[in-house]
Amino acid sequence: MPSSFHVESADGYERLMGRWSKRLAPKLIDFAGLADGDRVLDVGCGTGSLAFTLAERPSLREIAAIDYSPVFVEAAKRRNTDPRITIQQADACALPFEDKRFDRAMSLLVLHFVPEAGKAVSEMCRVVRPDGVVAATVWDHYGGMSGMRMMWDTVVMLDENALPQRRRYCFQPMMRPGEMKQSFIAAGLADVEETSLLIRMEYTSFADYWDPIAAGEGPLGKYVAGLDPTRRKAVDAALRAAYEAGEPDGPRSFASVAWACRGRVV
């Protein structure tokens, strides 16, 4: 089951999103909970933000991580120095683990890129023991990502062909209010709770904000990479004007909200 996320390079992803997923990872872990001796599965590990944050807990027995992208798997393996962590390429909708193997399964900013996200939730439930926990978080692209929405809303004012891409961005799987909760309930989880997690994305300059997108990373980057030179120049100028908002270039901070959900396996 392929991911819909567009990857150019692991380093580019780190600049686009990895640095922010590191901020979100501790909040997901706190929400999901941990116990001494836990075996934890990280579904969609990317470059390792969640797995390596989990590894800061010396009491954990095992941290298994999977991702669909070989680019991410290779990058995470290069970074790994903890013998408790294993990383492999795998499909979130067909996890390569036996039933009831883990105490907890977590997914950080992944389910919205899985076309059959409900199947991935069911797989997480399958590999977690009874009374274990399944937890996940996805960005609230429509209502909670002010910095990224500014990009899309600016682009569609210049190019109506971008309207379908903006719609897909805003309403990817699990992003509507209550959608992830209903998916967890449908998978048979008990005591399901949905909440919001907040971080801030802080940039030093317009270049810090825009360069990863301009290099082709992520959904908007893929769109930008396909523009002709004239329209690309107009988009670059319009995004700079939106970022600066009439003030000199420099630091900006954007509130960023993620949906989070957890449930207990029965």
RASUL-V12634 format. One record per pair of residues at least 6 apart in sequence whose C-alpha atoms are under 8 Angstrom apart, sorted by the first residue. I is the first residue (numbers start at 1). J is the second residue. D is the distance in Angstrom with one decimal. If there is no record, write none. Layout:
i=I j=J d=D
i=I j=J d=D
This chain:
i=1 j=91 d=6.0
i=1 j=92 d=7.4
i=1 j=93 d=6.4
i=1 j=114 d=7.2
i=1 j=115 d=7.3
i=1 j=116 d=7.7
i=2 j=68 d=6.9
i=2 j=91 d=7.6
i=2 j=114 d=7.0
i=2 j=115 d=7.6
i=3 j=68 d=6.9
i=3 j=69 d=7.9
i=3 j=113 d=5.3
i=3 j=114 d=5.2
i=3 j=115 d=7.1
i=4 j=113 d=5.0
i=4 j=114 d=6.6
i=4 j=115 d=7.3
i=5 j=113 d=5.9
i=5 j=218 d=6.1
i=5 j=219 d=6.6
i=6 j=217 d=6.3
i=6 j=218 d=4.8
i=6 j=219 d=6.0
i=6 j=222 d=6.8
i=7 j=13 d=7.1
i=7 j=71 d=7.9
i=7 j=217 d=5.9
i=7 j=218 d=6.3
i=8 j=216 d=6.7
i=8 j=217 d=5.7
i=9 j=71 d=6.9
i=9 j=217 d=7.8
i=10 j=47 d=6.9
i=10 j=71 d=6.4
i=10 j=72 d=6.1
i=10 j=75 d=6.5
i=12 j=212 d=5.9
i=12 j=215 d=7.8
i=12 j=217 d=6.5
i=13 j=212 d=7.5
i=13 j=217 d=6.5
i=13 j=218 d=7.8
i=14 j=47 d=7.7
i=15 j=212 d=6.2
i=16 j=212 d=5.4
i=16 j=213 d=7.1
i=16 j=217 d=7.1
i=16 j=218 d=7.8
i=18 j=47 d=7.1
i=18 j=49 d=6.9
i=20 j=199 d=8.0
i=20 j=201 d=6.5
i=21 j=49 d=6.2
i=21 j=50 d=7.8
i=21 j=108 d=7.6
i=21 j=109 d=7.6
i=22 j=49 d=5.0
i=22 j=50 d=7.0
i=22 j=53 d=7.6
i=23 j=199 d=6.9
i=24 j=197 d=7.7
i=24 j=198 d=7.8
i=24 j=199 d=6.6
i=25 j=49 d=6.6
i=25 j=50 d=5.2
i=25 j=53 d=6.8
i=25 j=108 d=7.0
i=26 j=50 d=7.8
i=26 j=53 d=6.8
i=27 j=197 d=6.9
i=28 j=108 d=7.5
i=28 j=135 d=7.7
i=28 j=136 d=7.4
i=28 j=137 d=7.1
i=28 j=197 d=7.9
i=28 j=260 d=7.4
i=29 j=54 d=7.6
i=31 j=262 d=7.8
i=32 j=106 d=7.7
i=32 j=133 d=6.9
i=32 j=134 d=7.5
i=32 j=135 d=5.7
i=32 j=262 d=6.4
i=35 j=59 d=7.8
i=35 j=60 d=7.6
i=36 j=59 d=4.9
i=36 j=60 d=5.8
i=36 j=61 d=7.8
i=37 j=59 d=5.7
i=37 j=60 d=4.8
i=37 j=61 d=4.8
i=37 j=62 d=7.9
i=38 j=59 d=7.7
i=38 j=60 d=5.1
i=38 j=61 d=5.6
i=38 j=62 d=6.8
i=38 j=102 d=7.5
i=38 j=103 d=5.7
i=38 j=104 d=7.4
i=39 j=60 d=6.5
i=39 j=61 d=5.5
i=39 j=62 d=4.6
i=39 j=63 d=6.0
i=39 j=64 d=7.9
i=39 j=101 d=7.9
i=39 j=102 d=5.0
i=39 j=103 d=5.3
i=39 j=104 d=6.7
i=40 j=60 d=7.9
i=40 j=62 d=6.1
i=40 j=63 d=4.9
i=40 j=64 d=6.3
i=40 j=102 d=5.7
i=40 j=103 d=6.0
i=40 j=104 d=4.9
i=40 j=105 d=5.7
i=40 j=106 d=7.5
i=41 j=63 d=5.8
i=41 j=64 d=4.8
i=41 j=65 d=5.8
i=41 j=102 d=6.7
i=41 j=104 d=6.3
i=41 j=105 d=4.6
i=41 j=106 d=6.2
i=42 j=50 d=7.0
i=42 j=51 d=6.3
i=42 j=63 d=7.2
i=42 j=64 d=6.1
i=42 j=65 d=4.6
i=42 j=66 d=6.5
i=42 j=105 d=6.1
i=42 j=106 d=5.2
i=42 j=107 d=5.8
i=42 j=108 d=7.8
i=43 j=65 d=6.1
i=43 j=66 d=5.5
i=43 j=67 d=6.6
i=43 j=92 d=6.4
i=43 j=105 d=7.1
i=43 j=106 d=6.1
i=43 j=107 d=4.9
i=43 j=108 d=7.5
i=43 j=110 d=7.7
i=44 j=65 d=7.2
i=44 j=66 d=5.5
i=44 j=67 d=4.3
i=44 j=68 d=6.9
i=44 j=92 d=7.0
i=44 j=107 d=6.2
i=44 j=108 d=7.1
i=44 j=110 d=5.8
i=45 j=51 d=6.7
i=45 j=65 d=5.7
i=45 j=66 d=5.7
i=45 j=67 d=5.4
i=45 j=72 d=7.8
i=45 j=73 d=7.9
i=45 j=107 d=7.6
i=45 j=108 d=7.4
i=46 j=67 d=6.1
i=46 j=69 d=7.6
i=46 j=72 d=5.0
i=46 j=73 d=6.9
i=46 j=76 d=7.3
i=47 j=72 d=5.1
i=47 j=73 d=6.9
i=47 j=75 d=5.9
i=47 j=76 d=4.7
i=48 j=76 d=5.4
i=50 j=108 d=6.8
i=51 j=63 d=6.7
i=51 j=64 d=7.8
i=51 j=65 d=6.7
i=51 j=85 d=7.5
i=52 j=80 d=7.9
i=54 j=60 d=7.9
i=54 j=63 d=7.6
i=55 j=63 d=7.4
i=55 j=82 d=7.4
i=55 j=84 d=7.9
i=55 j=85 d=7.7
i=61 j=84 d=6.7
i=62 j=84 d=5.0
i=62 j=85 d=6.4
i=63 j=84 d=5.8
i=63 j=85 d=4.7
i=63 j=86 d=6.6
i=64 j=84 d=8.0
i=64 j=85 d=5.7
i=64 j=86 d=5.0
i=64 j=87 d=6.1
i=65 j=85 d=7.3
i=65 j=86 d=6.1
i=65 j=87 d=4.7
i=65 j=88 d=6.5
i=66 j=73 d=7.5
i=66 j=87 d=5.6
i=66 j=88 d=5.0
i=66 j=89 d=5.5
i=66 j=90 d=5.6
i=66 j=91 d=7.7
i=66 j=92 d=7.7
i=67 j=73 d=6.2
i=67 j=88 d=6.7
i=67 j=89 d=5.1
i=67 j=90 d=5.6
i=67 j=91 d=6.9
i=67 j=92 d=7.4
i=68 j=89 d=5.4
i=68 j=90 d=5.2
i=68 j=91 d=5.5
i=68 j=92 d=7.4
i=69 j=89 d=6.8
i=70 j=89 d=6.3
i=73 j=87 d=6.7
i=73 j=88 d=6.3
i=73 j=89 d=6.2
i=76 j=87 d=7.4
i=77 j=87 d=6.4
i=90 j=96 d=7.0
i=92 j=114 d=7.9
i=92 j=120 d=5.2
i=92 j=123 d=7.3
i=93 j=116 d=7.6
i=93 j=117 d=7.8
i=93 j=119 d=5.5
i=93 j=120 d=4.4
i=93 j=123 d=6.1
i=94 j=120 d=7.6
i=94 j=123 d=6.6
i=95 j=123 d=6.4
i=95 j=124 d=7.8
i=95 j=127 d=8.0
i=97 j=127 d=6.5
i=98 j=127 d=6.1
i=99 j=126 d=5.4
i=99 j=127 d=4.4
i=99 j=128 d=6.9
i=99 j=129 d=7.6
i=100 j=126 d=6.3
i=100 j=127 d=4.4
i=100 j=128 d=4.4
i=100 j=129 d=4.0
i=100 j=130 d=7.3
i=101 j=127 d=5.3
i=101 j=128 d=5.8
i=101 j=129 d=6.4
i=102 j=127 d=6.1
i=102 j=128 d=4.7
i=102 j=129 d=6.1
i=102 j=132 d=7.7
i=103 j=128 d=5.6
i=103 j=129 d=5.8
i=103 j=132 d=4.9
i=103 j=133 d=6.7
i=104 j=128 d=6.0
i=104 j=129 d=8.0
i=104 j=132 d=5.5
i=104 j=133 d=4.7
i=104 j=134 d=5.8
i=104 j=135 d=7.8
i=105 j=124 d=6.0
i=105 j=125 d=7.8
i=105 j=127 d=7.9
i=105 j=128 d=6.6
i=105 j=133 d=6.5
i=105 j=134 d=4.9
i=105 j=135 d=6.4
i=106 j=134 d=5.9
i=106 j=135 d=4.8
i=106 j=136 d=5.4
i=107 j=135 d=6.5
i=107 j=136 d=4.5
i=107 j=137 d=6.5
i=108 j=136 d=5.8
i=108 j=137 d=5.3
i=108 j=138 d=6.8
i=109 j=136 d=7.5
i=109 j=137 d=5.6
i=109 j=138 d=4.5
i=109 j=139 d=6.5
i=110 j=137 d=7.7
i=110 j=138 d=6.6
i=111 j=117 d=5.5
i=111 j=120 d=7.5
i=111 j=136 d=7.7
i=111 j=137 d=7.8
i=111 j=138 d=6.6
i=111 j=173 d=7.0
i=111 j=174 d=7.0
i=112 j=138 d=6.3
i=112 j=172 d=5.4
i=112 j=173 d=4.6
i=112 j=174 d=5.8
i=112 j=175 d=7.1
i=113 j=172 d=7.2
i=113 j=173 d=7.2
i=114 j=120 d=7.7
i=114 j=173 d=7.5
i=115 j=173 d=7.2
i=117 j=173 d=6.6
i=117 j=174 d=7.5
i=118 j=183 d=5.9
i=118 j=184 d=8.0
i=118 j=187 d=7.6
i=121 j=183 d=7.4
i=121 j=184 d=6.8
i=121 j=187 d=6.8
i=122 j=187 d=5.4
i=124 j=134 d=6.6
i=125 j=134 d=6.5
i=125 j=187 d=7.4
i=125 j=189 d=7.6
i=125 j=265 d=6.3
i=128 j=134 d=7.5
i=128 j=265 d=7.0
i=129 j=265 d=6.8
i=130 j=264 d=7.7
i=130 j=265 d=5.0
i=130 j=266 d=5.0
i=131 j=264 d=5.5
i=131 j=265 d=5.0
i=131 j=266 d=5.8
i=132 j=264 d=5.7
i=132 j=265 d=5.4
i=133 j=262 d=6.8
i=133 j=263 d=5.8
i=133 j=264 d=4.8
i=133 j=265 d=6.1
i=134 j=262 d=5.5
i=134 j=263 d=5.5
i=134 j=264 d=6.4
i=134 j=265 d=7.3
i=135 j=260 d=7.3
i=135 j=261 d=5.6
i=135 j=262 d=4.1
i=135 j=263 d=6.5
i=136 j=260 d=5.7
i=136 j=261 d=5.5
i=136 j=262 d=6.5
i=137 j=258 d=6.2
i=137 j=259 d=5.4
i=137 j=260 d=4.1
i=137 j=261 d=6.4
i=138 j=174 d=7.2
i=138 j=175 d=7.0
i=138 j=258 d=5.4
i=138 j=259 d=5.4
i=138 j=260 d=6.6
i=139 j=145 d=7.3
i=139 j=175 d=7.1
i=139 j=256 d=7.8
i=139 j=257 d=6.2
i=139 j=258 d=4.0
i=139 j=259 d=6.0
i=140 j=170 d=7.8
i=140 j=175 d=5.6
i=140 j=176 d=7.8
i=140 j=257 d=5.9
i=140 j=258 d=5.1
i=140 j=259 d=6.0
i=141 j=148 d=7.7
i=141 j=149 d=7.2
i=141 j=169 d=6.8
i=141 j=170 d=5.0
i=141 j=171 d=7.4
i=141 j=175 d=7.1
i=142 j=149 d=7.3
i=142 j=169 d=7.9
i=142 j=170 d=4.6
i=142 j=171 d=7.0
i=142 j=175 d=7.8
i=143 j=257 d=8.0
i=144 j=255 d=7.4
i=144 j=256 d=5.4
i=144 j=257 d=4.6
i=144 j=258 d=6.9
i=145 j=254 d=7.8
i=145 j=255 d=6.9
i=145 j=256 d=4.8
i=145 j=257 d=6.3
i=146 j=254 d=6.2
i=146 j=255 d=6.5
i=146 j=256 d=6.6
i=147 j=201 d=8.0
i=147 j=254 d=5.6
i=147 j=255 d=7.6
i=147 j=256 d=7.8
i=150 j=242 d=7.3
i=151 j=239 d=6.5
i=152 j=166 d=6.1
i=152 j=220 d=7.6
i=153 j=166 d=7.9
i=154 j=235 d=8.0
i=154 j=238 d=6.9
i=154 j=239 d=6.7
i=154 j=242 d=7.5
i=155 j=162 d=7.0
i=155 j=235 d=6.4
i=155 j=238 d=7.9
i=155 j=239 d=7.9
i=156 j=162 d=5.4
i=156 j=163 d=5.9
i=156 j=166 d=7.8
i=158 j=234 d=7.9
i=158 j=235 d=7.3
i=162 j=223 d=7.9
i=169 j=219 d=7.5
i=174 j=180 d=4.8
i=175 j=259 d=7.3
i=178 j=194 d=7.4
i=180 j=194 d=7.7
i=180 j=261 d=6.7
i=181 j=192 d=6.6
i=181 j=193 d=6.9
i=181 j=194 d=6.0
i=181 j=261 d=6.2
i=184 j=192 d=6.9
i=184 j=261 d=7.9
i=184 j=262 d=7.7
i=184 j=263 d=6.8
i=185 j=192 d=6.8
i=188 j=265 d=7.4
i=188 j=266 d=7.4
i=189 j=263 d=5.3
i=189 j=264 d=5.3
i=189 j=265 d=5.1
i=189 j=266 d=6.5
i=190 j=263 d=5.6
i=190 j=264 d=5.0
i=190 j=265 d=6.4
i=190 j=266 d=6.7
i=191 j=263 d=5.5
i=191 j=264 d=6.0
i=192 j=261 d=7.1
i=192 j=262 d=5.6
i=192 j=263 d=4.3
i=192 j=264 d=7.0
i=193 j=261 d=5.6
i=193 j=262 d=5.5
i=193 j=263 d=6.5
i=194 j=259 d=7.2
i=194 j=260 d=5.6
i=194 j=261 d=4.3
i=194 j=262 d=6.7
i=195 j=259 d=6.0
i=195 j=260 d=5.3
i=195 j=261 d=6.4
i=196 j=257 d=6.5
i=196 j=258 d=5.5
i=196 j=259 d=4.8
i=196 j=260 d=5.7
i=197 j=257 d=5.6
i=197 j=258 d=5.1
i=197 j=259 d=6.5
i=197 j=260 d=6.7
i=198 j=255 d=7.1
i=198 j=256 d=5.8
i=198 j=257 d=4.6
i=198 j=258 d=6.4
i=199 j=255 d=6.2
i=199 j=256 d=5.4
i=199 j=257 d=6.6
i=200 j=253 d=6.4
i=200 j=254 d=5.4
i=200 j=255 d=4.5
i=200 j=256 d=5.5
i=201 j=253 d=5.6
i=201 j=254 d=5.1
i=201 j=255 d=6.4
i=201 j=256 d=6.7
i=202 j=251 d=7.2
i=202 j=252 d=5.9
i=202 j=253 d=4.3
i=202 j=254 d=6.4
i=203 j=209 d=5.9
i=203 j=251 d=5.4
i=203 j=252 d=5.4
i=203 j=253 d=6.3
i=204 j=250 d=5.7
i=204 j=251 d=4.2
i=204 j=252 d=6.6
i=205 j=249 d=6.0
i=205 j=250 d=4.4
i=205 j=251 d=5.2
i=205 j=252 d=7.1
i=206 j=240 d=6.5
i=206 j=243 d=6.6
i=206 j=244 d=7.5
i=206 j=249 d=6.4
i=206 j=250 d=6.9
i=212 j=221 d=7.6
i=213 j=220 d=6.5
i=213 j=221 d=4.4
i=213 j=224 d=7.5
i=214 j=221 d=5.9
i=214 j=224 d=6.6
i=214 j=225 d=7.2
i=215 j=221 d=6.6
i=215 j=225 d=7.4
i=216 j=222 d=5.1
i=216 j=223 d=7.8
i=216 j=224 d=6.7
i=216 j=225 d=5.5
i=224 j=232 d=6.9
i=243 j=252 d=7.9
i=244 j=250 d=7.8
